[in-house]
């Protein structure tokens, strides 16, 4: 991560907008951040950390970083542009804060906002606004705490990485070197081993379940059951062949007996049916007699049809006559009702004439009603205008009165100053008088009561200014008095005049009744009366037309009723004629009466059924007699077989056969089950053998990576090796800066703590012993911490597996070094320029200012600090 530009707005001591452009270093890789204590040097580092992670290098939050110099309209915000590899990014963040509203007065609470964007040609192309802290950590490869331990070395905290606990150092190294893959590999082995153990247990369970399905204790028992089942199948197959032969012989005998038994049953059925038919002989003769009577009555159907038609026509004529009579009554009642309604409508004629006159009168009111509303609004508007003009006159008069009082006060003040000035001149002159010397005013040499002043006397300039103020106040009063008079004779009088004209016009419109002064009310009243008149006229016309229609309909109903009576009389004569003719024909056909003839005629629908029944009876009787005769000839000398006994014997054969078939089927199914179980057992054993081999292999690898014996995991082993390289790289600089006295290395025997030996200690060549890093002095600790940070950056970039640590900021620490150590540290930092790493140093040490030609100078001022680069050529 390399900084490009940092913009701070109302942040810490930077009240306005301060922009630090790192491009101004012009290729320099070492610069000094200098300025007085409290000017805001560390705030620059805080701003970078805050933009990325929402935290500062210290304990302050973003809201605590709002500048005390900022105005209520300024917004606290940090914008940080930086590059990683070949890409450029921008982090923007502002805390929760109260700022002025954009519209209106007062303040509003602005929520915390943050964003992280990728830039292309200086423009934001991809932006996230949630989870910015986590995204920054993934992008840079460090969380906020690790960022302050590795890239920012805050004031007083530069020793953290050196003296950090093993687990804290482990987290930093894991993040930088991306060693999570080794832990992931170990975890994958653990998951694989768990899966294999589950698979092993599942296969054991599967084998037991498979054997239990065949009710076998083991594979040997399974083979024994297969042999026993094969012997059982062979025996049952032979038994089935014998039963098949016996059943075939029995079926021949059974079929012969069944044929003979069928003939005996046929004979019995024929004789029984013939007996039934002989019992029906008398009924059949009666049926033949009924058939003859029905056919004789059917011959007279023409007469019956004529009588039926006359009866039907008579019913229709009767209905017509009843309908016409009903119509007569209905229209008679309608005529009476309509006559009564006509009388009632005629009584309303006078009211309708009055309504017409009222409508004409109301129509004449309409223009005034339309003008009334607008005139009333105009009167109200002009009344308000008069009231406003009155208030304005009062206001202007009050202003003139106030200006008069100001004028009089100013004149009084000017007069008082003038008098004091004149009296003061007398007192000044009197202070110069001497007894015996003539007064320059009166010439007297005696001065019994000279003027004396015990207060400060005004000057001529003060008197002149007071007189000018009085003259200006008089001019102001004159202007305000003229303005009040002008307004009163123009706008005020004009408003009263307009109001009077409108009120006069209003009085010409008040002859319209109050309820009709709104056009809509008047229009509705006219419409209501007009509708009432129109409805009366329409109802009168409709009543007259309906009465005319009712009279016409009554006459038609009366004519129809008369015609129906005449037709009914004619049909009665025709009915008598055809009834007498039918009686004569019926007697000729053998019927004793008209009723008897009609009763047989009404049964004519039974003719076909009776004929069919008689025919069926004759055919069935002949057939039964023939079958009985034929069966007797066939069964001469034969005995009826015992089919119940033969049926029981057949059922026994079938039950035996079904039992054999089921036993054979069960045996075959059992054989299939045993064969499938055997094949399944072999397949499970094959898989189980492979699972055992895989489990042994994965278990060994997992125990190795988790440090079962060494207590060092694979990841911690790798981290230990990397820490050795970091210590080796750090010692290249530490040995030089400490004159080959100190070197860093991992603590021996530290692996027993389960952290893989990640605790650092310092070897002292003067004593020949090693000791914890926290026993170093302040200056020694600074050199060791600086060496460790630089060595860490070297190894990270060499491995190309972690982040690019191409920037470092060191806040103080150089003050603890003696001149020789300071010189060594500076030489080390100057050598870094060849690597392209950017190093920023915050320090008050004068020697650093002399040796570093690029400085970011922080200057305090009355309203906030400023920061700008200063490059010495």
MOVEN-V719543 format. One record per residue. N is the residue number from 0. SS is DSSP state (2 for helix, 1 for strand, 0 for the rest). PHI is phi in radians with two decimals (none if undefined). Layout:
N_SS_PHI / N_SS_PHI
//
This chain:
0_0_none / 1_1_-2.20 / 2_1_-1.23 / 3_1_-1.98 / 4_1_-2.70 / 5_1_-2.24 / 6_1_-2.05 / 7_1_-2.06 / 8_1_-2.17 / 9_1_0.90 / 10_1_-2.01 / 11_0_1.04 / 12_0_-1.36 / 13_1_-1.63 / 14_1_-1.30 / 15_1_-1.51 / 16_1_-1.91 / 17_1_-2.10 / 18_1_-2.06 / 19_1_-1.95 / 20_1_-1.77 / 21_2_-1.28 / 22_2_-1.15 / 23_2_-1.21 / 24_2_-1.18 / 25_0_0.92 / 26_0_1.54 / 27_0_-1.29 / 28_0_-1.98 / 29_1_-2.28 / 30_1_-2.46 / 31_1_-1.92 / 32_1_-1.76 / 33_1_-2.23 / 34_0_2.68 / 35_0_-1.11 / 36_0_-1.07 / 37_0_1.48 / 38_0_-1.28 / 39_0_2.14 / 40_2_-1.22 / 41_2_-1.12 / 42_2_-1.04 / 43_2_-1.08 / 44_2_-1.20 / 45_2_-1.06 / 46_2_-1.12 / 47_2_-1.08 / 48_2_-1.11 / 49_2_-1.17 / 50_2_-1.06 / 51_2_-1.42 / 52_2_-2.09 / 53_0_1.33 / 54_0_-2.33 / 55_0_-1.79 / 56_0_-1.24 / 57_0_-1.79 / 58_0_-1.78 / 59_0_-1.41 / 60_0_-1.60 / 61_0_-1.09 / 62_2_-1.15 / 63_2_-1.28 / 64_2_-1.55 / 65_1_-1.13 / 66_0_-1.16 / 67_0_-1.24 / 68_0_-1.54 / 69_0_-1.25 / 70_0_-1.41 / 71_0_-1.18 / 72_0_-1.55 / 73_0_-1.45 / 74_0_-1.83 / 75_0_-1.35 / 76_1_-2.79 / 77_1_-2.21 / 78_1_-2.16 / 79_1_-2.21 / 80_1_-1.71 / 81_1_-2.61 / 82_1_-2.17 / 83_1_-2.38 / 84_0_1.12 / 85_0_-1.81 / 86_1_-1.97 / 87_1_-2.03 / 88_1_-2.32 / 89_1_-2.40 / 90_1_-1.91 / 91_1_-2.20 / 92_1_-2.65 / 93_1_-2.37 / 94_0_-1.42 / 95_0_-1.16 / 96_1_-2.81 / 97_1_-1.79 / 98_1_-2.36 / 99_1_-1.11 / 100_0_-1.17 / 101_0_-1.24 / 102_0_-2.25 / 103_0_1.40 / 104_0_-1.80 / 105_0_1.62 / 106_1_-2.08 / 107_1_-2.26 / 108_1_-1.56 / 109_1_-1.60 / 110_0_-1.32 / 111_0_-1.10 / 112_1_-2.29 / 113_1_-2.62 / 114_1_-2.68 / 115_1_-2.34 / 116_1_-2.23 / 117_1_-1.68 / 118_1_-1.89 / 119_1_-2.32 / 120_0_0.98 / 121_0_1.38 / 122_1_-1.97 / 123_1_-1.30 / 124_1_-1.96 / 125_1_-2.39 / 126_1_-2.34 / 127_1_-2.09 / 128_0_-2.17 / 129_0_-2.21 / 130_0_1.14 / 131_2_-1.14 / 132_2_-1.07 / 133_2_-1.15 / 134_2_-1.12 / 135_2_-1.11 / 136_2_-1.08 / 137_2_-1.18 / 138_2_-1.20 / 139_2_-1.46 / 140_0_1.64 / 141_0_-2.47 / 142_0_-1.43 / 143_2_-1.06 / 144_2_-1.13 / 145_2_-1.21 / 146_2_-1.03 / 147_2_-1.36 / 148_2_-1.61 / 149_2_-1.96 / 150_0_-1.76 / 151_1_-1.70 / 152_1_-1.85 / 153_0_-1.11 / 154_0_-0.98 / 155_0_1.45 / 156_0_-1.99 / 157_0_-1.17 / 158_0_-1.57 / 159_2_-1.04 / 160_2_-1.09 / 161_2_-1.20 / 162_2_-1.79 / 163_0_-1.09 / 164_0_-1.19 / 165_2_-1.03 / 166_2_-1.22 / 167_2_-1.18 / 168_2_-1.15 / 169_2_-1.08 / 170_2_-1.07 / 171_2_-1.15 / 172_2_-1.13 / 173_2_-1.08 / 174_2_-1.18 / 175_2_-1.26 / 176_2_-1.67 / 177_0_0.93 / 178_0_-1.53 / 179_2_-1.05 / 180_2_-1.11 / 181_2_-1.24 / 182_2_-1.16 / 183_2_-1.10 / 184_2_-1.09 / 185_2_-1.08 / 186_2_-1.16 / 187_2_-1.08 / 188_2_-1.09 / 189_2_-1.10 / 190_2_-1.12 / 191_2_-1.13 / 192_2_-1.11 / 193_2_-1.04 / 194_2_-1.11 / 195_2_-1.18 / 196_2_-1.12 / 197_2_-1.12 / 198_2_-1.14 / 199_2_-1.06 / 200_2_-1.12 / 201_2_-1.14 / 202_2_-1.19 / 203_2_-1.10 / 204_2_-1.11 / 205_2_-1.09 / 206_2_-1.10 / 207_2_-1.12 / 208_2_-1.16 / 209_2_-1.11 / 210_2_-1.14 / 211_2_-1.18 / 212_2_-1.10 / 213_0_-1.69 / 214_0_0.98 / 215_0_-1.90 / 216_0_-1.34 / 217_0_-2.74 / 218_2_-1.19 / 219_2_-1.13 / 220_2_-1.10 / 221_2_-1.09 / 222_2_-1.12 / 223_2_-1.10 / 224_2_-1.15 / 225_2_-1.09 / 226_2_-1.13 / 227_2_-1.12 / 228_2_-1.19 / 229_2_-1.11 / 230_2_-1.11 / 231_2_-1.08 / 232_2_-1.09 / 233_2_-1.10 / 234_2_-1.12 / 235_2_-1.23 / 236_2_-1.13 / 237_2_-1.12 / 238_2_-1.09 / 239_2_-1.19 / 240_2_-1.07 / 241_2_-1.17 / 242_2_-1.14 / 243_2_-1.07 / 244_2_-1.15 / 245_2_-1.12 / 246_2_-1.20 / 247_2_-1.12 / 248_2_-1.12 / 249_2_-1.11 / 250_2_-1.12 / 251_2_-1.10 / 252_2_-1.06 / 253_2_-1.10 / 254_2_-1.19 / 255_2_-1.09 / 256_2_-1.14 / 257_2_-1.15 / 258_2_-1.14 / 259_2_-1.08 / 260_2_-1.14 / 261_2_-1.16 / 262_2_-1.14 / 263_2_-1.06 / 264_2_-1.16 / 265_2_-1.11 / 266_2_-1.09 / 267_2_-1.10 / 268_2_-1.15 / 269_2_-1.15 / 270_2_-1.14 / 271_2_-1.12 / 272_2_-1.23 / 273_2_-1.13 / 274_2_-1.09 / 275_2_-1.13 / 276_2_-1.18 / 277_2_-1.15 / 278_2_-1.21 / 279_0_-1.66 / 280_2_-1.06 / 281_2_-1.10 / 282_2_-1.11 / 283_2_-1.17 / 284_2_-1.19 / 285_2_-1.08 / 286_2_-1.14 / 287_2_-1.13 / 288_2_-1.15 / 289_2_-1.10 / 290_2_-1.09 / 291_2_-1.16 / 292_2_-1.13 / 293_2_-1.10 / 294_2_-1.18 / 295_2_-1.14 / 296_2_-1.21 / 297_2_-1.11 / 298_0_-1.15 / 299_0_-1.67 / 300_2_-1.10 / 301_2_-1.08 / 302_2_-1.18 / 303_2_-1.09 / 304_2_-1.11 / 305_2_-1.12 / 306_2_-1.12 / 307_2_-1.17 / 308_2_-1.16 / 309_2_-1.10 / 310_2_-1.11 / 311_2_-1.13 / 312_2_-1.10 / 313_2_-1.09 / 314_2_-1.13 / 315_2_-1.15 / 316_2_-1.11 / 317_2_-1.10 / 318_2_-1.12 / 319_2_-1.08 / 320_2_-1.15 / 321_2_-1.14 / 322_2_-1.13 / 323_2_-1.16 / 324_2_-1.10 / 325_2_-1.15 / 326_2_-1.13 / 327_2_-1.01 / 328_2_-1.11 / 329_2_-1.07 / 330_2_-1.29 / 331_2_-1.12 / 332_2_-1.14 / 333_2_-1.13 / 334_2_-1.10 / 335_2_-1.12 / 336_2_-1.13 / 337_2_-1.22 / 338_2_-1.14 / 339_2_-1.14 / 340_2_-1.12 / 341_2_-1.08 / 342_2_-1.11 / 343_2_-1.13 / 344_2_-1.15 / 345_2_-1.15 / 346_2_-1.15 / 347_0_-1.47 / 348_2_-1.06 / 349_2_-1.09 / 350_2_-1.10 / 351_2_-1.19 / 352_2_-1.12 / 353_2_-1.10 / 354_2_-1.09 / 355_2_-1.13 / 356_2_-1.13 / 357_2_-1.16 / 358_2_-1.10 / 359_2_-1.08 / 360_2_-1.13 / 361_2_-1.12 / 362_2_-1.08 / 363_2_-1.21 / 364_2_-1.33 / 365_2_-0.99 / 366_2_-1.00 / 367_2_-1.19 / 368_2_-1.12 / 369_2_-1.14 / 370_2_-1.38 / 371_2_-1.08 / 372_2_-1.10 / 373_2_-1.13 / 374_2_-1.16 / 375_2_-1.09 / 376_2_-1.11 / 377_2_-1.14 / 378_2_-1.08 / 379_2_-1.10 / 380_2_-1.09 / 381_2_-1.22 / 382_2_-1.10 / 383_2_-1.10 / 384_2_-1.14 / 385_2_-1.13 / 386_2_-1.09 / 387_2_-1.11 / 388_2_-1.11 / 389_2_-1.08 / 390_2_-1.10 / 391_2_-1.16 / 392_2_-1.07 / 393_2_-1.09 / 394_2_-1.13 / 395_2_-1.17 / 396_2_-1.13 / 397_2_-1.12 / 398_2_-1.13 / 399_2_-1.12 / 400_2_-1.14 / 401_2_-1.12 / 402_2_-1.10 / 403_2_-1.11 / 404_2_-1.12 / 405_2_-1.10 / 406_2_-1.07 / 407_2_-1.10 / 408_2_-1.14 / 409_2_-1.13 / 410_2_-1.14 / 411_2_-1.09 / 412_2_-1.11 / 413_2_-1.10 / 414_2_-1.13 / 415_2_-1.11 / 416_2_-1.12 / 417_2_-1.10 / 418_2_-1.12 / 419_2_-1.08 / 420_2_-1.16 / 421_2_-1.12 / 422_2_-1.08 / 423_2_-1.13 / 424_2_-1.13 / 425_2_-1.16 / 426_2_-1.15 / 427_2_-1.14 / 428_2_-1.14 / 429_2_-1.15 / 430_0_-1.18 / 431_0_-1.68 / 432_0_-1.27 / 433_0_-2.26 / 434_0_-1.03 / 435_0_1.64 / 436_0_-1.78 / 437_0_-1.20 / 438_0_-1.28 / 439_0_-1.20 / 440_0_-1.68 / 441_0_-1.85 / 442_0_1.45 / 443_0_-1.23 / 444_0_-1.67 / 445_0_-1.87 / 446_0_-2.27 / 447_0_-1.19 / 448_0_-2.37 / 449_0_-1.22 / 450_0_-1.16 / 451_0_-2.34 / 452_0_-2.14 / 453_0_-1.87 / 454_0_-2.38 / 455_0_-1.21 / 456_0_-1.66 / 457_0_-1.19 / 458_0_-1.59 / 459_2_-1.12 / 460_2_-1.12 / 461_2_-1.15 / 462_2_-1.09 / 463_2_-1.09 / 464_2_-1.15 / 465_2_-1.10 / 466_2_-1.15 / 467_2_-1.15 / 468_2_-1.12 / 469_2_-1.11 / 470_2_-1.11 / 471_2_-1.17 / 472_2_-1.13 / 473_2_-1.13 / 474_2_-1.13 / 475_2_-1.09 / 476_2_-1.10 / 477_2_-1.08 / 478_2_-1.13 / 479_2_-1.17 / 480_2_-1.19 / 481_2_-1.11 / 482_2_-1.09 / 483_2_-1.14 / 484_2_-1.18 / 485_2_-1.07 / 486_2_-1.12 / 487_2_-1.19 / 488_2_-1.50 / 489_2_-1.98 / 490_2_-1.12 / 491_2_-1.17 / 492_2_-1.15 / 493_2_-1.07 / 494_2_-1.12 / 495_2_-1.16 / 496_2_-1.12 / 497_2_-1.08 / 498_2_-1.10 / 499_2_-1.11 / 500_2_-1.10 / 501_2_-1.16 / 502_2_-1.17 / 503_2_-1.11 / 504_2_-1.12 / 505_2_-1.11 / 506_2_-1.18 / 507_0_-1.28 / 508_0_-1.79 / 509_0_-1.45 / 510_0_-1.32 / 511_0_-1.29 / 512_0_-0.89 / 513_2_-1.06 / 514_2_-1.23 / 515_2_-1.96 / 516_0_-1.41 / 517_0_-1.77 / 518_2_-0.95 / 519_2_-1.17 / 520_2_-1.19 / 521_2_-1.11 / 522_2_-1.10 / 523_2_-1.15 / 524_2_-1.12 / 525_2_-1.05 / 526_2_-1.09 / 527_2_-1.11 / 528_2_-1.18 / 529_2_-1.07 / 530_2_-1.13 / 531_2_-1.09 / 532_2_-1.12 / 533_2_-1.08 / 534_2_-1.11 / 535_2_-1.09 / 536_2_-1.08 / 537_2_-1.13 / 538_2_-1.13 / 539_2_-1.12 / 540_2_-1.13 / 541_2_-1.14 / 542_2_-1.16 / 543_2_-1.11 / 544_2_-1.14 / 545_2_-1.15 / 546_2_-1.15 / 547_2_-1.10 / 548_2_-1.12 / 549_2_-1.15 / 550_2_-1.09 / 551_2_-1.11 / 552_2_-1.16 / 553_2_-1.10 / 554_2_-1.15 / 555_2_-1.12 / 556_2_-1.14 / 557_2_-1.14 / 558_2_-1.15 / 559_2_-1.10 / 560_2_-1.14 / 561_2_-1.16 / 562_2_-1.12 / 563_2_-1.15 / 564_2_-1.12 / 565_2_-1.16 / 566_2_-1.14 / 567_2_-1.16 / 568_2_-1.13 / 569_2_-1.13 / 570_2_-1.11 / 571_2_-1.12 / 572_2_-1.12 / 573_2_-1.10 / 574_2_-1.10 / 575_2_-1.13 / 576_2_-1.10 / 577_2_-1.23 / 578_2_-1.21 / 579_2_-1.18 / 580_2_-1.15 / 581_2_-1.15 / 582_2_-1.10 / 583_2_-1.17 / 584_2_-1.15 / 585_2_-1.17 / 586_2_-1.12 / 587_2_-1.09 / 588_0_-1.52 / 589_0_1.81 / 590_0_-1.60 / 591_0_-1.31 / 592_0_-2.61 / 593_2_-1.16 / 594_2_-1.16 / 595_2_-1.14 / 596_2_-1.05 / 597_2_-1.14 / 598_2_-1.13 / 599_2_-1.25 / 600_2_-1.10 / 601_2_-1.20 / 602_0_-1.64 / 603_2_-1.06 / 604_2_-1.23 / 605_2_-1.54 / 606_2_-1.01 / 607_2_-1.14 / 608_2_-1.13 / 609_2_-1.12 / 610_2_-1.09 / 611_2_-1.16 / 612_2_-1.10 / 613_2_-1.11 / 614_2_-1.12 / 615_2_-1.10 / 616_2_-1.01 / 617_2_-1.09 / 618_2_-1.18 / 619_2_-1.16 / 620_2_-1.13 / 621_2_-1.12 / 622_2_-1.14 / 623_2_-1.10 / 624_2_-1.09 / 625_2_-1.18 / 626_2_-1.12 / 627_2_-1.06 / 628_2_-1.17 / 629_2_-1.15 / 630_2_-1.17 / 631_2_-1.11 / 632_2_-1.08 / 633_2_-1.24 / 634_0_-1.65 / 635_0_-1.01 / 636_0_1.44 / 637_0_-1.73 / 638_0_-1.88 / 639_0_-1.31 / 640_0_-1.22 / 641_0_-1.57 / 642_2_-1.29 / 643_2_-1.13 / 644_2_-1.16 / 645_2_-1.14 / 646_2_-1.13 / 647_2_-1.12 / 648_2_-1.15 / 649_2_-1.18 / 650_2_-1.08 / 651_2_-1.10 / 652_2_-1.05 / 653_2_-1.17 / 654_2_-1.10 / 655_2_-1.08 / 656_2_-1.14 / 657_2_-1.07 / 658_2_-1.09 / 659_2_-1.15 / 660_2_-1.10 / 661_2_-1.14 / 662_2_-1.09 / 663_2_-1.17 / 664_2_-1.11 / 665_2_-1.06 / 666_2_-1.17 / 667_2_-1.16 / 668_2_-1.09 / 669_2_-1.10 / 670_2_-1.10 / 671_2_-1.11 / 672_2_-1.07 / 673_2_-1.16 / 674_2_-1.15 / 675_2_-1.09 / 676_2_-1.11 / 677_2_-1.07 / 678_2_-1.15 / 679_2_-1.13 / 680_2_-1.11 / 681_2_-1.13 / 682_2_-1.16 / 683_2_-1.13 / 684_2_-1.08 / 685_2_-1.15 / 686_2_-1.14 / 687_2_-1.14 / 688_2_-1.12 / 689_2_-1.15 / 690_2_-1.04 / 691_2_-1.10 / 692_2_-1.17 / 693_2_-1.10 / 694_2_-1.09 / 695_2_-1.09 / 696_2_-1.18 / 697_2_-1.14 / 698_2_-1.10 / 699_2_-1.13 / 700_2_-1.13 / 701_2_-1.14 / 702_2_-1.09 / 703_2_-1.22 / 704_2_-1.25 / 705_0_-1.60 / 706_0_1.22 / 707_0_-1.04 / 708_0_-1.72 / 709_0_-1.46 / 710_0_1.10 / 711_0_-2.15 / 712_0_-1.28 / 713_2_-1.05 / 714_2_-1.09 / 715_2_-1.19 / 716_2_-1.12 / 717_2_-1.13 / 718_2_-1.09 / 719_2_-1.10 / 720_2_-1.14 / 721_2_-1.15 / 722_2_-1.12 / 723_2_-1.08 / 724_2_-1.16 / 725_2_-1.07 / 726_2_-1.10 / 727_2_-1.10 / 728_2_-1.16 / 729_2_-1.16 / 730_2_-1.17 / 731_2_-1.03 / 732_2_-1.65 / 733_2_-1.15 / 734_2_-1.08 / 735_2_-1.20 / 736_2_-1.25 / 737_0_-1.74 / 738_0_0.99 / 739_0_1.07 / 740_0_-1.63 / 741_1_-1.95 / 742_1_-2.58 / 743_1_-1.79 / 744_1_-2.79 / 745_1_-1.26 / 746_0_-1.21 / 747_0_-1.17 / 748_0_1.25 / 749_2_-1.41 / 750_2_-1.22 / 751_2_-1.22 / 752_2_-1.47 / 753_0_1.39 / 754_0_-1.85 / 755_0_1.28 / 756_0_1.17 / 757_0_-1.92 / 758_0_-1.64 / 759_1_-1.66 / 760_1_-2.42 / 761_1_-1.95 / 762_1_-1.65 / 763_1_-1.91 / 764_0_-1.21 / 765_0_-1.26 / 766_0_-1.77 / 767_0_1.34 / 768_1_-2.16 / 769_1_-1.93 / 770_1_-2.59 / 771_1_-1.05 / 772_2_-1.15 / 773_2_-1.30 / 774_2_-1.61 / 775_0_-1.27 / 776_0_-1.26 / 777_2_-1.03 / 778_2_-1.16 / 779_2_-1.12 / 780_2_-1.08 / 781_2_-1.08 / 782_2_-1.13 / 783_2_-1.13 / 784_2_-1.13 / 785_2_-1.10 / 786_2_-1.08 / 787_2_-1.13 / 788_2_-1.09 / 789_2_-1.20 / 790_2_-1.11 / 791_2_-1.05 / 792_2_-1.07 / 793_2_-1.06 / 794_2_-1.20 / 795_2_-1.03 / 796_2_-1.26 / 797_2_-1.18 / 798_2_-1.33 / 799_0_0.99 / 800_0_-2.00 / 801_0_-2.11 / 802_0_-1.42 / 803_0_-1.61 / 804_0_-1.62 / 805_0_-1.78 / 806_1_-2.50 / 807_1_-2.61 / 808_1_-2.10 / 809_1_-2.05 / 810_1_-1.76 / 811_0_1.14 / 812_0_1.92 / 813_2_-1.26 / 814_2_-1.18 / 815_2_-1.51 / 816_0_-1.64 / 817_0_-1.37 / 818_2_-0.97 / 819_2_-1.19 / 820_2_-1.16 / 821_2_-1.07 / 822_2_-1.11 / 823_2_-1.13 / 824_2_-1.10 / 825_2_-1.14 / 826_2_-1.04 / 827_2_-1.11 / 828_2_-1.18 / 829_2_-1.14 / 830_2_-1.10 / 831_2_-1.13 / 832_2_-1.05 / 833_2_-1.22 / 834_2_-1.53 / 835_0_1.46 / 836_0_-1.36 / 837_1_-1.62 / 838_1_-2.21 / 839_1_-1.94 / 840_1_-2.11 / 841_1_-1.79 / 842_0_-2.82 / 843_0_-1.83 / 844_0_-1.21 / 845_2_-1.07 / 846_2_-1.05 / 847_2_-1.18 / 848_2_-1.12 / 849_2_-1.26 / 850_2_-1.73 / 851_0_-1.86 / 852_0_-1.58 / 853_1_-1.93 / 854_1_-2.30 / 855_1_-1.73 / 856_1_-1.62 / 857_1_-1.80 / 858_1_-2.10 / 859_0_-1.37 / 860_0_-2.48 / 861_0_-1.12 / 862_0_-2.10 / 863_0_1.82 / 864_0_-1.49 / 865_1_-2.25 / 866_1_-2.40 / 867_1_-2.69 / 868_1_-1.32 / 869_1_-2.26 / 870_1_-1.87 / 871_0_-1.64 / 872_0_-1.46
//
